[in-house]
Amino acid sequence: MLSKELVRQQIEEKLKRKVASDPKLHQVHMLIHSDKLNIHWPMAAGKTDEAPVNPHQPFHTASVGKTFTSVIVAKLVERGLAKFEDPIARYLPSTILEGLHPV
């Protein structure tokens, strides 16, 4: 059986090879996470302005961010930690809400 670290290295190498071989891919971020297996592997390949990407750097998710957000909210609702009808202000600190869409 392969060690977790060896599996991680193999996945990361495949990611780097794929990005290097595909001119349409400039930078790719990937997170493999499993609470059950105690795995949290942020990975990145490619370049940002000629500098290698960092798996911990912020990145723009574009429209896929809406999908991530909807899945997270649905999971919270499923666990009884939120309701679809709840106002977002219930979950955000007042400092974020200041001046946002004043009534």
C-alpha positions as CSV (number, residue, x, y, z in Angstrom):
1,M,0.0,0.0,0.0
2,L,1.3,3.5,-0.9
3,S,1.9,6.0,1.8
4,K,-0.3,9.2,1.8
5,E,2.8,11.3,1.0
6,L,3.7,9.2,-2.0
7,V,0.1,9.4,-3.3
8,R,0.1,13.2,-2.8
9,Q,3.4,13.5,-4.7
10,Q,2.1,11.4,-7.6
11,I,-1.1,13.5,-7.8
12,E,0.8,16.7,-7.7
13,E,3.3,15.6,-10.4
14,K,0.4,14.6,-12.6
15,L,-1.2,18.0,-12.1
16,K,2.0,19.8,-13.0
17,R,2.5,17.6,-16.1
18,K,-1.0,18.3,-17.3
19,V,-0.7,22.1,-16.8
20,A,2.7,22.1,-18.5
21,S,1.4,20.1,-21.5
22,D,-1.8,22.1,-22.1
23,P,-1.4,25.7,-23.4
24,K,-4.9,26.5,-22.4
25,L,-4.1,26.0,-18.7
26,H,-2.2,28.9,-17.2
27,Q,-2.7,28.1,-13.5
28,V,-4.7,25.4,-11.8
29,H,-5.6,25.2,-8.1
30,M,-6.8,21.9,-6.6
31,L,-7.7,20.9,-3.0
32,I,-8.0,17.3,-2.0
33,H,-9.7,17.1,1.4
34,S,-11.0,14.2,3.6
35,D,-11.8,14.5,7.2
36,K,-12.1,10.7,7.4
37,L,-8.6,10.1,6.0
38,N,-7.1,13.2,7.7
39,I,-6.1,14.7,4.3
40,H,-5.9,18.3,3.4
41,W,-3.7,18.8,0.3
42,P,-3.8,22.2,-1.4
43,M,-2.0,22.0,-4.7
44,A,-1.3,24.4,-7.6
45,A,0.5,24.3,-10.9
46,G,1.3,26.9,-13.5
47,K,2.3,30.6,-13.3
48,T,0.9,33.9,-12.4
49,D,2.6,36.8,-14.1
50,E,5.7,34.5,-14.7
51,A,5.9,33.6,-11.0
52,P,5.0,30.0,-9.9
53,V,1.6,29.8,-8.4
54,N,1.3,29.2,-4.6
55,P,-1.3,26.7,-3.5
56,H,-2.1,29.1,-0.6
57,Q,-2.5,32.3,-2.6
58,P,-6.0,33.7,-3.1
59,F,-7.5,33.1,-6.5
60,H,-10.5,34.1,-8.5
61,T,-13.0,31.3,-8.9
62,A,-15.2,33.2,-11.4
63,S,-18.7,31.6,-11.8
64,V,-17.8,28.3,-10.2
65,G,-17.7,30.2,-6.9
66,K,-21.5,30.3,-7.0
67,T,-21.6,26.5,-7.3
68,F,-19.2,26.1,-4.3
69,T,-21.3,28.5,-2.2
70,S,-24.6,26.8,-3.0
71,V,-23.2,23.4,-2.1
72,I,-21.8,24.7,1.2
73,V,-25.1,26.4,2.1
74,A,-27.1,23.2,1.1
75,K,-24.8,21.2,3.4
76,L,-25.4,23.6,6.3
77,V,-29.1,23.4,5.7
78,E,-29.0,19.6,5.6
79,R,-27.2,19.6,8.9
80,G,-29.7,21.9,10.5
81,L,-27.2,24.7,10.9
82,A,-28.9,27.2,8.6
83,K,-32.1,27.8,6.7
84,F,-32.5,28.8,3.1
85,E,-34.9,31.5,4.2
86,D,-32.4,33.1,6.7
87,P,-31.1,36.5,6.0
88,I,-27.3,36.5,5.3
89,A,-26.9,39.2,8.0
90,R,-27.5,36.5,10.5
91,Y,-24.2,34.9,9.6
92,L,-21.9,37.9,8.8
93,P,-20.2,40.2,11.2
94,S,-21.6,43.8,11.3
95,T,-18.2,45.1,10.0
96,I,-18.8,43.4,6.6
97,L,-22.4,44.7,6.4
98,E,-21.6,48.3,7.2
99,G,-22.6,50.4,4.1
100,L,-23.6,47.4,2.1
101,H,-26.9,48.0,0.4
102,P,-28.2,50.7,2.8
103,V,-32.0,50.7,3.2
